[in-house]
């Protein structure tokens, strides 16, 4: 329930613009450093922050356009092994110092890869000292094109962004549907390999399976999700930006999370628990008679029921779309 409420609250921050889902990965040689000293995981966040901020600031040195972006740390790969990487949702545009909004649809992959590699290696060098010099030099030599960063255009509109947040925030290390068997001593599970999407089945001792899972438990108070840019600051000028979900609808959206408790107490079953695999599902869309029911229509109906009117679009302040350049 916590992850669902957290997902809903995160969606309230989103701007009503396209977003891009980016993934920042690292060289395998660096993985043991983060496993031995988990405080170094902060370097991943700070490096992504500096790279994205710099990319937008380069658009105009006077305006210093600032996007909104959310970073989520995953420390696991599909095979459950230690593989720290950052999932990042970035608004395709930013607001300048004069409150001018500028769209940005071109993300320079070469810049992202090279800049992220340089920023992360410099951060690690600063934390680990000169003992890291040889590793740093070898990585530059072996990864001349930088670390792999996925930032392909994905037409991620605000509604899809909310689904992305739900997917990557509430995602466990492994879904129970991927666990094929357990005989008391051995565990079999499957996954699709990233490189060629080939189905792989592994059978490992139960204690090794547990060990793979427990290594991904974060340290106490460590923040796995962090906000940057527009989504992190609290300026009065940012209130002028149009959000994907207006403030008037927040209470209704949060109420959708309470219906689960009501059905559980009244009928004795959890409507968000998958009857096949037992995984807790996220409420993303509502269907009636096999047709999707837009949540804004439910909001309007609820407002009419209580004899209230939805605020007209003109009554809320927002940056008009024609200011996009």
PyMOL commands that set and color helices and strands:
alter all, ss='L'
color gray80, all
select helices_A, chain A and resi 2-11+28-36+38-57+109-142+158-169+176-178+206-214+236-240+247-255+259-267+295-305+313-315+321-323
alter helices_A, ss='H'
color red, helices_A
select strands_A, chain A and resi 19-24+68-76+82-91+93-95+101-103+149-150+179-182+186-192+199-205+225-229+286-288+291-293
alter strands_A, ss='S'
color yellow, strands_A
deselect
rebuild
show_as cartoon
